[in-house]
Amino acid sequence: MLRERTVPAEAVAAPAAPIRKVAWTGRVFAKTIRDQRRALRWWILGVIAVPLMYLAVWPTMRENAAGFDDMFRRMPDVFRNLVGDDFTTPAGYLRAELFAFLGPILLVVAAIGAGARATAADERGGTLDLLLSGPVRRRSVLIHKAGAMLAVLTLLTGTMAITVIALGPVFGLNLDVSNLIAMTTHLLLFALAFGMVALAAGAATGRRGAAVGVTGGLAVLSFVLYTVAPSIAVLEPLRVASPYFFYLGHNPIVRGAHWGDLAVLASIAAAALAFAIVTFERRDLAT
């Protein structure tokens, strides 16, 4: 007669904790994405509409290339530092019109908003305690929220690239696809860097407004330093202190990805996330 083996209750229950922990943090990631779904639709429309607008204007620019080229050469140095000197080729045109100004504004605003509300909005709304009452550490919540931000920014920059690749030839604008992907990768990490700084500011202060204000100010300072510094001898060495330099300085839409610049932008994002984790775990949260 076979004897029935008894299994200690602890052995059965032991795997449940890590499984619950993984499931809980997975829900944090999914809920963060789900909470942004309505706004995300508008952001997607925006990153389609903006490049489409510039693509539609390209035939006119191409037909009047000589006149526009002469006009831009007469512009102030500060303006040409931003848009570049090559305005009559497809790559130079998109660099000046899409990737030097409006494109990064869209992505940085989206990133700062996501980073600022990652923890600060829940803390301000009184729901952060409920979130952290589950079987999960603070750092896991923060990492999953950062992952959700990265996923959203990847979707937006990918949508922008696909729009240009798919619709550019319709308007006679043909680009090297690998260089376009390099440009949007630079844009992704540039926006992610500011998004992580906003997340760190929100995690450190618990205030969404402070996170938006501090990070927005740094973004404006970065833009001004990149455009103004080359025209002022004293400030010119400081140009490399601007994240904008590592985004656009080596002209990736023409020259391809600059791995050193990408590494710097990724390092800024990683350092900001590490700072966010340390401060968030040590700070007394508002209840």
Beta strands, then each sheet from edge to edge (+ up, - down):
end
